[in-house]
Amino acid sequence: EITEPDTIEKVCRDPFDDRILAAAAAGRAKYLVTADKDLLVLKEYKGVKIITHGVFEEIIGIKK
């Protein structure tokens, strides 16, 4: 499902990252999987855990 956030807070130094965070939160995502260091440093945003693909693979049981 495509989600368009109502508001976009300034959280990151890159405004595009703020849009990604807002969409993930509005869509009630559990995880935001990224390699973007500006996002990863946050670790979590409004209940959305921000993780690398390697961590996600561990969570879903692909990688040990």
C-alpha positions as CSV (number, residue, x, y, z in Angstrom):
1,E,0.0,0.0,0.0
2,I,1.3,3.5,-0.8
3,T,1.1,5.9,2.0
4,E,1.3,9.7,1.8
5,P,2.2,11.3,5.1
6,D,0.1,14.2,6.3
7,T,3.0,16.1,7.8
8,I,6.8,15.8,7.5
9,E,8.9,16.6,10.5
10,K,12.5,17.8,10.1
11,V,14.5,14.9,11.6
12,C,17.4,14.3,9.2
13,R,19.8,16.6,7.4
14,D,18.5,15.2,4.1
15,P,14.8,16.3,3.5
16,F,14.3,13.2,1.3
17,D,15.1,11.0,4.4
18,D,12.4,12.9,6.3
19,R,9.8,11.9,3.7
20,I,10.9,8.3,4.0
21,L,10.6,8.4,7.8
22,A,7.2,10.1,7.6
23,A,5.9,7.5,5.1
24,A,7.1,4.6,7.2
25,A,5.5,6.0,10.3
26,A,2.2,6.8,8.5
27,G,2.2,3.3,7.0
28,R,2.8,1.8,10.4
29,A,5.9,-0.1,9.2
30,K,7.7,-2.3,11.7
31,Y,11.0,-1.9,10.0
32,L,12.8,0.5,7.7
33,V,15.6,-1.4,6.0
34,T,18.3,0.8,4.7
35,A,22.0,1.4,4.2
36,D,21.6,5.1,4.7
37,K,23.9,6.1,7.6
38,D,21.8,9.3,8.3
39,L,18.8,7.0,8.9
40,L,20.6,4.2,10.7
41,V,22.0,6.5,13.3
42,L,18.4,7.2,14.5
43,K,17.8,3.5,15.2
44,E,14.1,4.1,15.6
45,Y,11.5,6.7,14.6
46,K,7.9,6.7,16.0
47,G,8.0,2.9,16.6
48,V,9.7,2.0,13.2
49,K,12.9,0.2,13.8
50,I,15.6,1.4,11.4
51,I,17.9,-1.5,10.5
52,T,20.4,-2.8,7.9
53,H,19.5,-5.5,5.4
54,G,21.8,-7.9,7.3
55,V,19.9,-7.4,10.6
56,F,16.6,-7.8,8.7
57,E,17.9,-11.1,7.3
58,E,18.7,-12.3,10.8
59,I,15.2,-11.3,12.0
60,I,13.4,-13.2,9.2
61,G,15.8,-16.2,9.6
62,I,17.8,-16.0,6.3
63,K,21.1,-15.3,8.0
64,K,22.5,-16.5,11.2
